[in-house]
């Protein structure tokens, strides 16, 4: 793996949204001597993908693939910290709706869901966090998560008594995001939760936010009584 990969990923994050300073500069009027200061140049419409096309820099899709390559790299020289940095960058990238939807096109759902079962608890936590971010208020990714069999994995992670509390809480966040306003996912999750004794009824209205909050708060309370980070 390229030793400069982390710098490449950070470049993508920093350029996906302009900094305050850059935004302020772009918004400030730029005067020209011939106009006596009465007109301003329009703000730049360049985006990271446009710059990539012009100068050969990485697109956000490239950065997402590179992040997952690093996270799943089995080379012992790739440190856990490097993988966590890549995961953090991936999570920030998929805050963008188009990037979240692009997980399917880039074939990233399978490795992402497999990381929910990784031996490193910090990677399990980050995987759950990324799933939750990807499916939040996004029907397309909610559908994909269900189709990929992600709901039973999240329920297991959220309810497993030997799992560490921070990991369980991130899994609960992902589960909560996955089921809201999407009945098929709510049905699948409720069925799994009923099997494990966490809900009494297998039918829960996915549009009833109060009921869903009650279920998720109950799971958080049980997680708080579970294993703590050593």
N, C-alpha and C positions, 0 to 999 in steps of 0.2 A: 504494500500500500504506500502511495506517495506520502512522503513525510510532510508535504505542504498541504495535505488535504484539509486539515483543520482550518488553516488560513483561508483556503478556498471556500469552505463552508461559511466561515464567518463573513467573508466578503459578500456572499449572497444574502445573508441575513441583514447586514448593514445597508445593503443597497436595495432591498425589497421595499423598504419604506424610508423616504428621505428623513434625515435627522432634522431637529428643529432649526438648527443653524442653516441647513441646506434649504429647508422650506422657506425660511425667512428671507434668504438671499434670493430665491426664485420669485418670491412674492413682491420684493422691493422694486420700485420703479427704477428703470435704467434709462438715463437721459442721453440724448445725443446733441451735439453742439448745433446741428442744423435744425433742431426742433425747439431750441430754446428751453428745453426741459419740460415741454408740454405733453410729450408722448412717452410711453414706456414700452419696452420690448415685451412680448408675451412670454409667460413662464415656459420653461422647457417642458416638452412632452416626452422626453426620453425616459424609458423604463429600463429595468435591468435586462429584459429579454430583447429590447431593441438594441441596447448597447452590445449584448452578446452577439446579435446578428451582425452588427457593424464591425466589432473588434475581436470576435472569437472568444469572448468570455463565457463562463458557464451560465446556462439557463437555470431557472428554478427547478425544472424537471431533472436536469443534470445533477443539481445539488442534492435533490431528494434521493436519487439513485446512489450517488456517492456516499451520502450519509448512511444509507442502509448497508452498503458494501462494507463500510468501516465497522458498523455495529455488529455485523454478523461475521466479521473476519476472524478466523481461528488462529491466525498468526500470534504466537505468545508475545511477540514484541509490541503488539497493539495493546495498550494499557486500558484498564477499565475507565480511567478518567477520559481518555480519548474517545471511547465509545459513548460515554455519558455526554460529552460535549457534542458529538455528532447527533445524539438523540435529542438533545436540547434544541439544536438547530433544526432538526426535522420537525419537532413539535411546533416551533415558531413558523416554519414554512407552511404547515398544513392548517394554521389558523386562517389562511387564505382559502376561501371556498373552492376556487378552481383547483388549487393544489390538492386539497382534500379529495376532490372528485377524481383527480388524476392518479390517486393511489392505485386504482383498478387498472388503468391503462399502463402504468409502469410495473405492474405485477408485484406491488409491494404489500398487498394485504396478507398474503401467505407468510412471508417472513415476519411481518409485524405481529401477527397473531401467535406465531410460534414462540415469540419472545415473551409472551405471557407465562410461559412455562420454563423460562431460562433459570439456570441454577443460581445466578446472581440476582439477589432480591432487588437491587437498584435498577437493573435492566427490566425486571418484571414491572416495577413501579413505572418506569418511563414508557414501557409499552402500553400499559393501561392508560397513562396520561395521554399518549398520542391517539389512542383509540377514542377516548372521550372527546378530545379536541376535534377529531375528524368527523364524528357523528353528531356533534352538537348542532341542533337546528338545521339538519341537512338530511332530507329524506333519501337522497340517492345513496349516501354512505351508510345510512341506517339500514337500507335494503341490502347493501353489499355485506355488511357485518353479519346480518342474519343469514344470508345465503352461504357465507363462508363458515358458518357454525361457530361464530364468535360468542354468542350469548351464553352457552353452557360453560365456556372457559372463564368468562367474566364472573358468572355466578359462583363458580368454584373458587376463584381467586378472592372474591368479596366475602365469602363465608367460611373459608378453610381456617379452622381454629389454630393450626400451627403456623399460619402465615403472619408476617409482621403487620402491625397496625397501619403504618403508612402505605404499604402496598394494598392492603384491603380497602383503605379509604379511596385510593386512586381507582381501584376497580369498581367501587360503588359509584364514584363520579362518572366513570365510563358507562356503567350500567344505567344510571339515571339519564344520561344524555341519549343513550341508545333507544330507550323505550318511550320517551315522551312524545306524544302525538303520533305514534306509529304502532298501531294495534298488533300487527303480527309479531313485532319484537317484544311487546309487552306480554303477549300470550306465551311466547317461548320462555321469557324470563320468569313469569309467574309460575309456569309449570315446573321449572327447575327449582324455584324457591319453595314451592309447596312440597316437592319431594324431600327437601332438606329441612322442612318444618319451620320455614321462616315466614310463610303466609298461610292463611287458612283457606282462601279461595284461589282457584287457578284462573279465575276470570277477573281481570282488573281493567277498568276503563282507562285507556292510554291518554285520554284528554282530561282526566280528573287529576289535576296537579296536587291537590290536597292529599289524596290517597297515595299518590306516588311519593310525595314528600314524607308521608308517615312511614311507608315501607323503607325508604332509604335512610331515614333517621333511625329506624329500628336496627338496620344493618350497621350503621355507624356506632350505635351504642354497644352492640355486641362486639364490634371490632375493637372498641376501646378497652374491652375486658380481656382481649386476647393477648398474643405474644407481642412484647415490646422490643424495640431495637436494642441490641446489646451494646 
